[in-house]
């Protein structure tokens, strides 16, 4: 039959283009149609890599009976949450308020004015049909009560959406947050809380920064134990690198197999910073393989096991499911039985690999298959590398999960920052080159008529506007590129992106997730929690803080402090959901720590020493004295004709030093 979604720039919407359901994209046309027909709207929100979205699609949206029920009494609207995070945020708030929980697929019944009167998540087909029948009857026969309830819900959501003013985060609150995290730490299996267990990437970044600032051994121990447990568990792809979305169990054994760009970018940076702080060989290996995964499998110019560089941004995700004989099977690409290992490796190596990778006859997943774990390092690293390559080649011959090929501005910002940082830490210039290419792609394609767009697909840019986290994370990536390359252009472009954020997302009420001139929804979202990725306000806070340290802008510093203060309630209530806000707060308490190096090139010993520091408030610039575009180099000459490092902490400067060890002492 087909519907209106075939030409969408969202791969998720395209997945539904052949449904018998008469889908509309979110927009004025759909609401006008609902008013014309005098029917409510059936709103379904999901994303391409979502396993239960696929299940509901196969059970219900490919079913002629469900399609007929929807056509009879509803206008059906399908939304990609990754393309329209503003729409998702508003109706997820409603879903959580009405049901006490949230998730995807999200199912919301709304009036033609956008006001919700039912909300839920995955619904089996019988339950969905029952709901459509009962809600449709209520719409026809008890309209006044239903719409009054919807209006009341919308009014209450407006109050919930406005978190009110916060308060500055002081040393005591940050220390209490670490203490609170210790109470929820899983001493047996690492991580925080129980199953399902998500990679706490931003909390790990916070703990690493806290340790760097305070020398708190417990903070470092929580971070290291969690990073090691994840690296050795089934959530980590032991063959190709990268991490799955989360573990369904508390021991990191069985993942939910989708691989998201934002998870892997955040974890890449965390493992790189662990390596920078401790020199851990495991941290170095995992950071390297995760970077390899990004370059190999998530480049927008197509997957290739041979390509390690090239132009373009990074795509959004690899699916949780693999299609086999017309059926979606979760994890089918990734799991193994002992017999399959022997088939690829032979009897001796197969048995040895099964023992190393925890592949048992009973299995750790489904139908006797096992995820791969590496709970101990192999005795023979060369043997393991040979085995890994052979298994990966065999796995590549299996049916592969689908790719969500859209390029998201925000997530590319996270990837740019991670690759730039780790490229420096691991001395891998090709990672920095990839970060530069992605940054140039986003700036060239996603900046349209002076405004930032959210997504593109195949070089075509969507109409979806950029939200606050797009601006904050892109600016963070550009500033990290400036650190890695010394290129003043990246600092200038970051300043431009931050100017857009200040002009369009900030007012006397503080920071908003959507622009002042954006689409008017029933509430204006103002997310304050760092969940799977940094909230918009956390993202912009970190970039503003770094920019202020590099330029001396007091305005950017004040706006960063305001943004961090807006997170104070969630920091106090549950710091697990304020990981990036706390990471920024650590940098704020430590810095600005400015290192200006004059007379030295990109690979100079002073610059290398400065970049090896783990101080969370540190910014580093290098170049010639009075170099244009670098405020920190102004009026800073060579010392006796030699390259010199000028170190300033909180705008109070030490005497310049010319010896790398003297610089290291100042940074400690």
C-alpha positions in Angstrom: 0.0 0.0 0.0 2.6 2.5 1.1 2.1 5.9 2.8 3.8 9.3 3.1 7.0 8.1 4.7 9.0 6.8 1.7 10.7 10.1 1.0 11.5 10.9 4.7 15.1 11.7 5.6 14.6 9.5 8.7 15.6 5.8 8.3 13.2 5.0 11.1 10.3 6.5 9.3 11.3 4.8 6.1 11.1 1.5 7.9 7.4 2.2 8.1 6.9 3.4 4.5 5.3 0.1 3.4 3.0 -0.3 6.4 -0.7 -0.5 5.6 -1.1 2.1 8.3 -1.7 5.5 6.7 1.1 7.3 8.4 1.8 11.0 8.5 5.0 12.8 9.5 4.7 15.2 12.4 3.7 18.6 11.1 0.9 21.0 10.5 -0.6 19.0 7.7 -1.4 16.1 10.1 -3.0 18.3 12.7 -5.1 20.1 9.9 -6.2 16.7 8.7 -7.3 15.7 12.3 -9.3 18.8 12.6 -10.9 18.4 9.1 -12.0 14.8 10.0 -12.7 15.7 13.6 -10.7 12.8 14.9 -7.8 12.5 17.5 -4.2 11.7 16.6 -2.5 8.4 17.3 1.2 9.4 17.9 3.9 6.7 17.8 7.4 7.6 18.7 10.5 5.4 18.3 13.9 5.1 16.6 15.5 2.9 14.0 17.7 0.7 16.3 14.9 0.0 18.9 14.2 -3.7 19.2 10.7 -3.3 20.7 9.8 -0.7 18.1 10.4 -3.5 15.5 8.3 -5.9 17.5 5.4 -3.6 17.7 5.8 -2.8 14.0 5.6 -6.4 13.0 2.8 -7.3 15.3 0.6 -4.3 14.8 1.6 -1.7 12.2 2.1 -4.4 9.5 -1.4 -5.8 10.3 -4.3 -4.9 8.1 -6.8 -5.1 11.0 -4.8 -2.5 13.1 -4.4 -0.4 10.0 -8.2 -0.4 9.4 -8.9 0.5 13.0 -6.5 3.4 12.9 -7.8 4.6 9.5 -11.4 4.6 10.7 -11.0 6.9 13.7 -7.5 8.4 13.9 -4.8 10.4 12.1 -1.7 8.3 12.6 1.6 10.2 13.1 5.0 8.6 13.3 8.0 10.4 14.9 11.7 9.6 15.0 12.7 10.6 18.5 16.3 11.2 17.3 15.2 13.6 14.6 12.7 15.4 16.7 14.0 15.2 20.3 11.7 18.2 21.2 8.5 16.3 20.3 9.8 13.2 22.0 10.7 15.2 25.2 7.3 16.8 25.5 5.3 13.5 25.1 7.8 11.5 27.1 7.2 13.9 30.0 3.5 13.2 29.6 4.1 9.4 29.4 6.2 9.4 32.6 3.7 11.7 34.4 0.7 9.6 33.4 2.2 6.1 33.8 5.2 6.5 36.1 7.6 5.1 33.5 8.7 5.8 29.9 10.5 4.1 27.0 10.2 3.3 23.3 8.1 2.7 21.3 6.0 5.4 22.9 2.3 5.5 22.2 0.3 8.7 22.9 -3.2 9.6 22.0 -3.6 13.4 21.6 -6.3 15.8 20.5 -5.9 17.9 17.3 -4.6 20.6 19.6 -1.7 18.4 20.7 -3.0 17.7 24.2 -2.5 14.1 25.4 -5.2 12.0 27.0 -3.5 8.6 27.0 0.1 7.6 27.1 2.0 4.3 27.2 4.9 2.4 25.6 4.9 -1.0 23.9 1.4 -2.4 23.4 0.7 -5.9 22.2 -1.8 -6.0 19.3 -4.9 -7.1 21.4 -4.3 -4.4 23.9 -3.7 -1.8 21.2 -7.0 -2.7 19.4 -8.9 -2.6 22.7 -7.4 0.8 23.4 -8.3 2.2 20.0 -11.9 1.0 20.4 -12.4 2.3 23.9 -10.6 5.7 23.2 -12.4 6.1 20.0 -15.8 5.6 21.7 -14.8 8.1 24.4 -13.9 10.6 21.8 -17.3 10.3 20.0 -19.5 9.9 23.0 -17.8 11.7 25.9 -15.7 14.4 24.1 -16.2 17.1 26.6 -14.8 15.1 29.6 -12.0 13.7 27.5 -10.8 17.1 26.2 -11.1 18.7 29.6 -8.9 16.0 31.0 -6.4 16.5 28.2 -6.3 20.2 28.8 -5.7 19.7 32.5 -2.8 17.3 31.7 -1.2 19.7 29.3 -1.5 22.5 31.9 0.2 20.3 34.6 2.9 19.3 32.2 3.8 23.0 31.7 4.5 23.2 35.4 6.5 20.0 35.5 8.6 21.1 32.4 9.8 24.3 34.2 12.2 23.2 36.9 12.6 26.7 38.3 15.9 28.3 39.3 18.8 26.4 40.6 21.7 27.3 42.9 25.4 27.3 42.3 27.2 24.0 42.7 29.8 24.4 45.5 32.5 22.0 46.6 30.3 20.5 49.3 27.5 19.5 46.9 30.0 17.9 44.5 31.6 15.9 47.3 28.1 14.8 48.5 27.3 13.7 45.0 30.3 11.4 45.0 29.3 10.0 48.4 25.8 9.4 47.1 27.2 7.5 44.1 29.2 5.3 46.4 25.9 4.2 48.1 24.5 3.0 44.8 27.7 1.4 43.5 27.5 -2.3 42.8 30.5 -3.7 44.7 30.0 -7.2 43.3 29.7 -6.4 39.6 30.6 -2.6 39.3 28.4 0.0 37.9 25.5 1.6 39.6 22.2 0.1 40.6 20.9 -3.2 39.2 19.6 -4.6 36.0 19.2 -3.4 33.3 22.6 -1.7 33.6 23.5 1.2 31.3 27.1 2.4 30.7 27.4 5.3 33.1 29.8 7.1 30.8 29.2 10.7 32.0 29.3 9.6 35.6 32.6 7.9 34.9 33.9 11.1 33.4 32.8 13.0 36.5 34.6 10.5 38.8 37.8 10.6 36.8 37.7 14.4 36.9 36.9 14.4 40.6 39.9 12.1 41.3 42.2 14.4 39.2 41.1 17.4 41.1 41.0 16.0 44.7 43.0 12.8 44.5 40.0 10.9 45.9 41.0 7.2 45.6 37.5 5.9 46.0 36.2 8.0 43.0 39.0 6.5 40.9 38.3 3.0 42.1 34.6 3.2 41.2 35.5 4.5 37.7 38.2 1.9 37.1 36.2 -1.1 38.3 33.2 -0.1 36.1 35.3 0.6 33.1 37.1 -2.8 33.4 33.9 -4.7 34.0 32.3 -3.2 30.9 35.4 -3.8 28.8 35.5 -7.5 29.8 31.8 -8.1 29.6 29.4 -9.1 26.8 28.3 -5.5 26.4 31.7 -4.8 24.8 32.2 -6.2 21.3 35.3 -8.3 21.9 35.9 -8.8 18.2 35.2 -5.5 16.4 35.3 -3.0 19.3 32.5 -0.7 20.5 29.8 -1.1 23.0 26.1 -2.1 22.9 23.4 0.1 24.3 23.0 -1.6 27.7 23.2 -4.9 29.6 19.9 -6.6 30.4 21.6 -8.2 33.4 23.5 -6.7 36.3 26.9 -8.4 35.4 27.4 -6.9 31.9 27.0 -10.3 30.2 24.0 -10.0 27.8 23.6 -6.8 26.0 20.7 -5.1 24.2 22.7 -5.3 21.0 22.1 -2.0 19.3 25.2 0.2 19.0 24.6 3.9 19.2 27.1 6.6 18.1 26.5 8.7 21.3 27.3 5.8 23.6 30.4 4.9 21.8 31.6 8.5 21.6 31.1 9.1 25.3 32.7 5.8 26.2 35.6 6.3 23.9 36.4 9.6 25.6 36.0 8.0 29.1 38.4 5.2 28.3 40.9 7.7 26.8 40.8 9.8 29.9 41.2 6.6 32.0 44.4 5.9 30.0 45.6 9.5 30.4 45.1 9.3 34.2 46.6 5.9 34.9 48.4 4.5 31.8 46.2 1.4 32.0 47.0 -1.0 29.1 43.3 -2.2 29.1 42.2 1.4 28.8 44.5 2.0 25.9 43.4 -1.1 24.1 39.7 -0.4 24.5 40.0 3.2 23.6 41.9 2.2 20.4 39.4 -0.5 19.4 36.4 1.7 20.1 37.9 4.4 17.9 38.5 1.8 15.2 34.9 0.7 15.4 33.7 4.3 14.9 35.9 4.8 11.8 35.2 1.4 10.3 31.5 0.9 11.0 29.9 4.3 11.7 31.3 6.5 8.9 28.6 8.1 6.8 30.5 7.3 3.6 29.7 3.6 4.0 30.9 0.6 6.0 34.2 -0.9 5.1 36.6 -3.1 7.0 39.4 -1.6 4.8 38.6 2.1 5.2 40.1 3.8 8.2 39.7 7.4 7.1 37.8 9.5 4.6 35.4 12.4 4.4 32.1 12.6 6.1 30.3 12.5 9.4 29.2 9.6 11.6 25.9 7.7 11.3 23.6 7.2 14.2 23.4 3.5 15.0 23.6 -0.2 14.2 20.4 -2.1 14.8 19.8 -4.5 17.6 18.2 -7.0 15.2 19.4 -9.0 12.2 16.9 -10.0 9.6 17.2 -13.8 8.9 14.7 -15.5 6.6 12.4 -12.5 6.8 12.4 -12.4 10.6 14.1 -10.0 12.9 16.3 -11.8 15.4 18.0 -9.9 18.2 21.7 -10.4 18.5 22.0 -13.1 15.7 25.1 -11.5 14.2 27.0 -11.5 17.5 26.5 -14.7 19.5 28.3 -18.0 19.3 28.1 -21.7 20.2 31.1 -23.9 21.0 30.4 -25.8 17.7 30.5 -22.5 15.7 33.9 -21.6 17.2 35.3 -25.0 16.3 33.9 -24.7 12.8 35.9 -21.5 12.3 39.0 -22.2 14.4 39.4 -25.9 14.4 39.1 -28.3 17.4 42.1 -27.1 19.4 41.8 -23.3 18.9 38.0 -23.5 19.1 38.0 -25.2 22.5 40.7 -22.8 23.7 38.7 -19.8 22.5 35.5 -21.1 24.1 37.2 -21.3 27.5 38.7 -17.8 27.1 35.4 -16.2 25.8 33.0 -17.9 28.3 31.2 -19.7 25.5 29.5 -22.7 27.1 27.3 -25.6 25.9 24.4 -24.1 28.0 25.0 -20.6 26.6 24.7 -17.2 28.2 22.1 -15.9 25.7 19.3 -17.7 24.0 19.1 -21.2 22.3 22.4 -22.3 23.7 24.4 -19.4 22.2 26.7 -17.2 24.2 27.8 -13.6 24.1 31.6 -13.2 24.1 33.3 -12.1 27.3 37.0 -11.6 28.0 37.2 -11.9 31.8 41.0 -12.3 31.8 43.7 -11.3 29.4 44.9 -14.2 27.1 48.2 -15.7 27.9 49.3 -15.4 24.2 48.4 -12.0 22.8 49.5 -12.9 19.2 47.3 -16.1 19.3 44.3 -14.1 20.5 44.8 -11.5 17.8 44.8 -14.2 15.2 41.7 -15.8 16.7 39.9 -12.4 16.9 40.6 -11.7 13.2 39.4 -15.1 12.1 36.2 -14.9 14.1 35.5 -11.4 12.9 36.0 -12.4 9.3 33.5 -15.3 9.9 31.1 -13.0 11.6 31.3 -10.5 8.8 30.0 -13.2 6.5 26.8 -13.5 8.6 23.7 -11.4 7.9 24.5 -7.9 9.4 22.2 -5.6 11.4 20.7 -2.6 9.6 22.4 0.8 9.8 20.6 4.0 10.8 22.5 6.2 8.3 21.3 9.6 9.4 23.9 12.1 10.7 22.9 13.8 13.9 24.7 17.1 14.7 24.8 16.5 18.5 26.2 13.0 18.3 28.8 14.0 15.8 29.9 16.7 18.2 30.4 14.0 20.8 32.3 11.8 18.3 34.5 14.8 17.2 35.5 15.5 20.8 36.2 11.9 21.6 38.3 11.2 18.5 40.3 14.5 18.9 41.0 13.7 22.6 42.0 10.1 22.0 43.9 10.9 18.9 46.2 13.0 21.1 46.3 10.5 24.0 47.1 7.5 21.8 49.3 9.5 19.3 47.0 8.5 16.4 46.8 11.4 14.0 44.3 9.6 11.8 41.7 9.9 14.6 42.2 13.7 14.7 41.9 13.8 10.9 38.6 11.9 11.1 37.4 14.3 13.7 38.4 17.3 11.5 36.5 15.7 8.5 33.4 15.2 10.6 33.5 18.7 11.9 33.9 20.1 8.4 31.0 18.0 7.2 28.6 19.2 9.9 29.6 22.8 9.5 29.3 22.6 5.7 26.0 20.8 5.5 24.1 21.3 8.8 24.5 25.1 9.0 21.8 26.4 6.7 21.1 30.1 6.4 22.9 30.8 9.6 21.0 28.2 11.6 22.0 24.7 12.8 19.9 21.8 11.5 19.6 18.5 13.5 20.1 15.8 10.9 21.0 14.8 7.4 20.8 11.7 5.3 22.9 11.0 2.3 24.0 14.6 2.1 20.3 15.9 2.2 19.7 18.0 5.2 16.4 17.7 7.0 14.1 20.6 8.1 14.4 19.4 11.7 15.9 22.4 13.6 18.9 22.0 15.8 18.2 21.9 19.6 20.3 23.1 22.5 22.4 19.9 22.7 23.2 20.1 19.0 24.8 23.5 19.7 26.5 22.5 23.0 28.0 19.2 21.8 29.1 20.6 18.4 30.9 23.5 20.2 32.5 21.0 22.6 33.8 19.0 19.7 35.2 22.0 17.9 36.9 23.3 21.1 38.5 19.8 21.6 39.7 19.9 18.0 41.3 23.3 18.8 43.1 21.6 21.7 44.2 18.7 19.5 45.4 20.7 16.5 46.1 24.2 17.7 44.0 25.4 14.7 42.4 28.8 15.6 39.6 28.2 13.0 38.0 25.6 15.3 38.0 28.1 18.2 36.4 30.7 16.0 33.7 28.3 14.7 33.0 27.1 18.3 32.4 30.7 19.2 30.0 31.1 16.4 28.0 28.1 17.4 27.9 29.3 21.0 26.7 32.7 19.8 23.8 30.9 18.1 23.0 29.1 21.3 23.0 32.2 23.4 21.0 34.2 20.9 18.3 31.6 20.3 18.1 29.4 23.4 18.8 31.7 26.4 16.6 34.4 27.9 15.8 35.8 31.3 14.3 32.5 32.3 17.6 30.6 31.6 18.2 27.9 29.0 15.6 26.2 26.8 16.0 23.1 24.7 14.2 24.7 21.7 14.8 28.0 20.0 12.8 31.1 20.7 11.3 31.0 17.2 10.9 27.2 17.1 7.7 25.2 16.7 5.2 25.9 19.5 4.5 22.6 21.3 2.1 22.2 24.3 5.2 22.9 26.6 8.6 24.2 25.8 11.0 21.4 26.8 13.8 22.2 29.3 15.5 18.9 30.0 17.8 18.8 33.0 18.9 15.2 33.3 22.0 13.7 31.7 20.6 10.4 30.7 21.9 8.5 27.6 23.7 11.7 26.5 24.3 15.1 28.1 21.3 17.3 28.4 21.3 20.4 26.4 22.0 22.6 29.3 24.9 20.4 30.5 26.4 20.3 27.0 26.3 24.0 26.5 27.7 24.6 30.0 30.8 22.6 29.3 31.5 24.3 26.0 30.8 27.8 27.4 33.3 27.1 30.3 36.1 25.9 28.0 35.5 28.9 25.6 35.7 31.3 28.5 39.0 29.8 29.7 40.4 30.1 26.1 39.3 33.7 25.5 38.9 35.2 28.9 35.3 36.0 28.3 33.6 36.6 31.6 30.2 36.5 29.9 30.7 32.9 28.8 31.9 32.0 32.3 28.8 33.5 33.9 26.5 31.8 31.4 28.3 28.5 32.1 27.9 29.0 35.9 24.2 29.7 35.4 23.8 26.5 33.2 25.5 24.3 35.8 23.4 25.9 38.6 20.2 24.9 36.7 21.2 21.2 37.4 21.6 21.6 41.1 18.3 19.9 42.0 19.0 16.8 40.0 22.6 16.7 41.4 21.1 16.7 44.9 18.3 14.3 44.1 20.1 11.7 42.0 23.6 12.5 40.8 23.6 9.4 38.4 21.5 11.6 36.2 23.7 14.6 36.4 27.0 13.1 35.3 28.0 15.7 32.7 26.8 18.6 34.8 29.0 17.3 37.6 31.9 16.8 35.2 31.6 20.4 34.1 31.3 21.5 37.8 34.6 19.7 38.5 36.2 21.7 35.7 34.6 24.9 37.1 36.0 24.3 40.6 39.5 23.5 39.3 39.8 26.1 36.6 40.4 28.0 34.6 43.8 26.4 34.5 45.4 28.0 31.4 48.6 26.9 29.7 49.9 29.1 27.0 53.0 27.7 25.1 54.9 30.1 22.9 57.5 29.2 20.3 56.8 25.5 20.1 55.2 23.3 17.4 52.5 20.7 17.6 54.8 18.0 18.8 56.9 20.1 21.2 57.8 18.6 24.6 56.1 21.4 26.6 52.8 20.9 24.7 53.0 17.2 25.0 53.5 17.5 28.8 50.5 19.9 29.1 48.2 17.7 27.0 49.1 14.7 29.3 47.6 16.4 32.3 44.3 15.1 33.6 43.3 18.4 35.3 39.6 18.9 34.5 39.9 22.7 34.3 42.8 22.7 31.9 43.0 24.5 28.5 46.1 24.4 26.3 47.1 26.7 23.5 50.3 26.9 21.6 51.8 29.0 18.8 53.9 32.0 18.2 53.9 35.1 20.5 50.9 37.3 19.9 49.4 34.8 17.4 46.2 36.2 15.9 43.1 34.4 17.1 44.7 33.1 20.4 44.0 35.6 23.2 46.1 33.5 25.7 49.2 34.1 23.6 49.0 37.9 23.7 52.0 39.6 25.3 53.8 36.4 26.0 57.3 36.4 24.6 59.9 33.7 24.4 62.2 33.3 27.4 65.8 33.9 26.6 65.0 32.9 23.0 63.5 29.6 24.1 60.0 28.2 24.0 58.1 28.8 27.2 55.0 27.8 29.0 52.9 30.3 30.9 50.6 28.7 33.5 47.7 30.7 35.0 45.3 29.3 37.6 42.1 31.3 38.1 43.7 34.2 36.1 46.7 34.3 38.5 49.9 33.5 36.6 53.2 31.8 37.6 56.5 32.8 36.1 57.0 31.1 32.7 59.0 27.9 32.5 61.0 26.4 29.7 61.5 22.8 31.1 58.8 20.2 30.7 59.4 18.8 34.2 59.0 22.2 35.7 55.7 22.5 33.8 54.6 19.1 35.1 55.3 20.3 38.7 53.2 23.4 38.1 50.3 21.4 36.7 50.3 19.0 39.7 
